[in-house]
């Protein structure tokens, strides 16, 4: 699986100001978010959850090959069964959830979608982790003073925030992202906690021109690119 811009943005933007000691990456894929947070933080316990067998294998290999292998672990399980097993809450929960609709239609984007022929793309199917299941799981697994951070399509933002409130999760920070100055906003990065507070809202543009990145994007992500 390729590393997408969404994952890089989320891993770089997720707040660690509360010095999380335990982190959970839900739907880890190949583990890039966990690895980024291991690089950024001093968390002693960084755990990942991945249901797809091939992705789980790749995630474990990546963890073992990294400089932080002793702090990283990936479970091969679904979120529903994981919630039933885990007793200790996490200080930070992060997720780059699937949000492409399945070939049968429906899903986060609504309506029918293009047929997905490549099996590895099933990790991006919304049906494999509905937003309500993700939010419910996060609310059950998050510590009292913890936070949950995710990235979703911008057009889903209002509905997602409303749904989160039903699980007592309230937005703390929002970053809205667009590809270039003339483009529409495409993504929303959201940070939730159990406490209602004033929301810090920001906007980020990725490029000025093709492969000409803005100063803000460079500043946010430079620690994770070999050439930037």
C-alpha positions as CSV (number, residue, x, y, z in Angstrom):
1,X,0.0,0.0,0.0
2,X,1.2,3.5,-0.8
3,X,1.4,6.1,1.8
4,X,-1.2,8.7,1.1
5,X,-1.2,12.4,1.9
6,X,-4.1,11.8,4.3
7,X,-2.0,9.6,6.5
8,X,1.0,12.0,6.5
9,X,-1.3,14.9,7.4
10,X,-3.0,13.0,10.2
11,X,0.2,11.6,11.7
12,X,1.9,15.0,11.7
13,X,-1.1,17.0,12.9
14,X,-2.3,14.7,15.8
15,X,-1.6,16.5,19.0
16,X,0.8,15.0,21.6
17,X,0.9,18.1,23.9
18,X,-0.8,16.0,26.6
19,X,2.2,13.6,26.5
20,X,0.3,10.4,25.8
21,X,1.8,7.3,27.2
22,X,-0.5,4.9,25.4
23,X,-1.7,5.3,21.8
24,X,-4.1,3.2,19.6
25,X,-4.2,3.3,15.8
26,X,-7.5,1.9,14.6
27,X,-7.4,0.4,11.1
28,X,-3.6,0.7,10.9
29,X,-3.1,-0.5,7.4
30,X,0.7,-0.8,7.1
31,X,1.3,1.1,10.3
32,X,2.4,4.5,9.1
33,X,0.5,6.5,11.7
34,X,1.8,4.4,14.6
35,X,5.4,4.8,13.2
36,X,5.0,8.6,12.9
37,X,3.7,8.8,16.4
38,X,6.6,6.6,17.7
39,X,8.9,9.1,16.0
40,X,7.2,12.1,17.4
41,X,6.4,11.0,21.0
42,X,7.8,9.3,24.0
43,X,4.7,7.0,24.4
44,X,5.8,3.7,25.8
45,X,2.8,1.7,24.4
46,X,1.7,2.2,20.8
47,X,-0.7,-0.4,19.6
48,X,-2.3,-0.8,16.2
49,X,-5.5,-2.7,15.2
50,X,-5.8,-4.1,11.7
51,X,-8.4,-6.7,10.5
52,X,-7.0,-7.4,7.0
53,X,-4.6,-10.3,7.2
54,X,-2.2,-9.0,4.5
55,X,-2.1,-5.5,5.9
56,X,-1.6,-6.9,9.4
57,X,1.4,-8.9,8.2
58,X,2.9,-5.8,6.5
59,X,2.3,-3.7,9.6
60,X,4.1,-6.2,11.8
61,X,7.0,-6.4,9.4
62,X,7.3,-2.6,9.3
63,X,7.1,-2.3,13.1
64,X,9.8,-4.9,13.6
65,X,12.1,-3.2,11.0
66,X,11.7,0.2,12.7
67,X,13.8,1.9,15.4
68,X,10.8,1.7,17.8
69,X,10.0,-2.0,17.6
70,X,10.0,-2.4,21.4
71,X,7.2,0.2,21.7
72,X,4.9,-1.0,18.8
73,X,2.5,-3.9,18.6
74,X,-0.2,-4.7,16.0
75,X,-3.3,-6.8,16.8
76,X,-5.1,-8.8,14.1
77,X,-8.7,-8.2,15.0
78,X,-11.8,-6.2,14.3
79,X,-12.7,-3.2,16.4
80,X,-15.9,-4.7,17.9
81,X,-14.0,-7.7,19.4
82,X,-11.1,-5.5,20.4
83,X,-13.4,-3.3,22.5
84,X,-14.6,-6.3,24.4
85,X,-11.0,-7.5,25.3
86,X,-9.2,-4.3,26.2
87,X,-9.3,-3.0,29.8
88,X,-6.8,-0.2,29.9
89,X,-7.9,3.0,28.1
90,X,-5.7,4.9,25.7
91,X,-4.5,8.5,26.0
92,X,-4.6,9.0,22.3
93,X,-6.6,7.2,19.6
94,X,-6.0,7.9,16.0
95,X,-7.6,6.6,12.8
96,X,-7.4,7.2,9.1
97,X,-10.8,5.5,8.4
98,X,-12.0,4.1,5.1
99,X,-14.5,6.4,3.4
100,X,-14.8,5.2,-0.2
101,X,-18.2,3.6,-0.8
102,X,-18.2,-0.1,-1.5
103,X,-18.9,-1.3,-5.1
104,X,-22.5,-2.0,-4.1
105,X,-23.1,1.7,-3.4
106,X,-23.9,3.6,-0.3
107,X,-21.2,4.4,2.2
108,X,-19.9,7.7,3.4
109,X,-20.0,9.4,0.0
110,X,-23.5,8.1,-0.8
111,X,-24.7,6.8,-4.1
112,X,-22.9,4.2,-6.2
113,X,-19.1,4.3,-6.5
114,X,-16.6,2.9,-9.1
115,X,-16.0,-0.8,-9.0
116,X,-12.9,-1.5,-6.9
117,X,-11.0,-4.3,-8.6
118,X,-7.8,-4.3,-6.6
119,X,-8.2,-6.4,-3.4
120,X,-5.9,-4.1,-1.4
121,X,-8.3,-1.2,-1.9
122,X,-10.9,-3.0,0.2
123,X,-9.1,-1.4,3.2
124,X,-10.7,1.9,2.0
125,X,-14.3,0.6,1.9
126,X,-16.5,2.6,4.2
127,X,-18.5,-0.5,4.9
128,X,-15.6,-2.2,6.6
129,X,-15.6,0.4,9.4
130,X,-18.8,2.6,9.6
131,X,-18.3,6.0,11.3
132,X,-20.7,5.1,14.1
133,X,-18.8,2.0,14.9
134,X,-15.5,3.9,14.9
135,X,-16.8,6.7,17.2
136,X,-18.5,4.2,19.6
137,X,-15.2,2.2,19.8
138,X,-13.2,5.3,20.3
139,X,-15.5,6.5,23.1
140,X,-15.2,3.2,24.9
141,X,-11.4,2.9,24.5
142,X,-10.3,6.5,25.2
143,X,-9.1,7.6,28.6
144,X,-11.1,10.3,30.5
145,X,-8.6,13.1,29.5
146,X,-7.6,11.5,26.2
147,X,-8.3,12.6,22.7
148,X,-9.4,11.0,19.4
149,X,-8.0,12.3,16.1
150,X,-9.2,11.4,12.6
151,X,-9.5,12.6,9.0
152,X,-12.6,12.5,6.9
153,X,-14.1,14.0,3.8
154,X,-15.0,17.7,4.4
155,X,-18.6,17.1,3.3
156,X,-19.0,14.6,6.1
157,X,-17.7,17.0,8.8
158,X,-21.0,18.3,10.1
159,X,-22.7,14.9,10.2
160,X,-19.6,13.3,11.8
161,X,-19.5,15.9,14.6
162,X,-23.2,15.5,15.3
163,X,-22.7,11.7,15.4
164,X,-19.7,12.1,17.7
165,X,-21.7,14.1,20.2
166,X,-24.1,11.1,20.6
167,X,-21.0,9.3,22.1
168,X,-20.0,12.3,24.2
169,X,-17.1,13.2,22.0
170,X,-16.8,16.9,21.2
171,X,-14.5,18.7,18.7
172,X,-11.5,20.5,20.1
173,X,-9.5,21.2,16.9
174,X,-10.4,21.2,13.2
175,X,-8.1,21.6,10.3
176,X,-9.7,21.9,6.8
177,X,-7.5,21.0,3.9
178,X,-7.5,21.8,0.2
179,X,-5.1,20.8,-2.5
180,X,-4.4,24.3,-4.0
181,X,-5.6,27.9,-3.5
182,X,-8.4,27.6,-6.1
183,X,-9.6,24.2,-5.0
184,X,-12.5,23.4,-2.8
185,X,-11.8,22.1,0.8
186,X,-11.4,18.3,0.5
187,X,-10.6,17.0,4.0
188,X,-11.3,17.7,7.6
189,X,-8.9,16.7,10.3
190,X,-10.7,16.5,13.7
191,X,-9.6,16.2,17.3
192,X,-12.2,15.2,19.9
193,X,-12.2,14.9,23.7
194,X,-14.9,14.2,26.3
195,X,-14.9,17.9,27.3
196,X,-16.8,20.7,25.5
197,X,-14.5,23.6,24.7
198,X,-13.9,26.4,22.2
199,X,-12.9,24.9,18.9
200,X,-9.6,25.8,17.3
201,X,-10.3,26.0,13.6
202,X,-7.6,26.3,10.9
203,X,-7.2,25.9,7.1
204,X,-4.3,24.4,5.2
205,X,-3.4,24.5,1.5
206,X,-1.0,21.8,0.3
207,X,0.4,23.2,-2.9
208,X,0.8,26.5,-4.7
209,X,1.5,24.6,-7.9
210,X,2.3,21.1,-8.9
211,X,4.8,19.8,-6.4
212,X,5.3,23.3,-5.1
213,X,4.3,22.9,-1.5
214,X,3.2,25.7,0.8
215,X,5.3,26.8,3.7
216,X,2.6,25.6,6.1
217,X,2.5,22.1,4.6
218,X,6.3,21.9,4.6
219,X,6.5,23.0,8.2
220,X,3.9,20.4,9.3
221,X,5.2,17.4,7.4
222,X,9.0,18.0,6.8
223,X,10.1,15.5,9.5
224,X,8.5,12.7,7.5
225,X,9.8,13.3,4.0
226,X,13.3,12.4,2.7
227,X,13.1,15.3,0.2
228,X,11.0,18.3,1.1
